[in-house]
Amino acid sequence: MPVDPPSMTITNVGHTFDHPEAVAVGPDGLVHAGGEAGQLYRFDLSGGPCTLVALVPGGFLLGMAHDVAGNTYACDERLACVHRISPVGEVTCYSAGLPDQPMRLPNYPVFDDAGNLYVSDSGGFGAQDGRIWRIGPDGIATIWDRSATGFPNGMCLSADGRWLFVVESSPPCITRVAINRDGSAGQHEVLMTLPRTVPDGVALDEEGNLYISHYNPNLIQRLSPDGTLITLIDDWQQLQLVAPTNIAFGGPDRRTLVIASLCGWSIHTAQMPVPGLRLRYPSLTRA
C-alpha cells in the first residue's frame, strides 16, 4: 500500500464567503466563487479585495466555467438553470434544459474546445437518476449521458478531450465517460470506488493525476493514472477545511490548488508539485 505524504499546508485566502460551493479560475487568472444567496464573488490570489460581481435573487450558485471573454457560466441549484453572468454582472439564462425535460439540479459545467458545455444534473441523492447535459454553442440542450446516474457532481475533461471525468457522489466513485468522435457519449467506466466518503470536486494536472475533494470527510486525495490513491490533505479536526467542495488550479504557474470550503465559509489554497491542466476557454458568439 502507498504511504501518504505528510498533509500539505493550506492557507486561507482571507475573505469570508456565504457557503461557497463553487470555485473556478477565469481566463484572466481571477478566482470566482459562489454563494448560497446567489452571490458571484471575484478575487485575485495575489491579494487585494474580494468583489461582489452579481447577485442572483433566489439563487444558489454551484459549479462554474468561463469562456474566453470572461463570462461566467454558473449552475444554480434553486433556480434549476445555468446562468451566463458577464464580467460586469449582467445575468441571463443560458439554459434550463428542455421544455418537457427541464434541469433538476444542475451542479457543475465543463467546456470543451468547440464550446460545448457539459453540465452534470445530479437528481436526487441516492436516487440513481442523475444525467449529464450537453449545451451546444448555439444554445441547444440535449441529455447527453444517462449512464453516470449516481448523483453526478464535479467533472473535468481529459487533456485530449476524449474523456469526461465525473464524480458520482452516491454511490461514492470516480468514473469517466468516453466522448465519441461524433460527439455522442460512449463507454462509462468506474475508475475508483471510495467507500464511506462523499466526493464532490475533481481536477486534473498536466501529468494526468486526478485531484478529488471530499465533502465528507475533509480530504483532498490524488488518483494517479496507474490507480494509486493517496491523501494529500486530511483535516479531520475541521480546523480549516469544513466540507470541501469544488477545486481548481490557479496562480501564474497553475500550481495553486484552490479549495472551496462550503460549511467553513472560506476558500483555501495549497501548493502542488505539478501544474494543473490548462482549462478550455472557448470563444462563444451567441448573445
Order of alpha helices (4+ residues) and beta strands (2+ residues): beta-beta-beta-beta-beta-beta-beta-beta-beta-beta-beta-beta-beta-beta-beta-beta-beta-beta-beta-beta-beta-beta-beta-beta-beta-beta
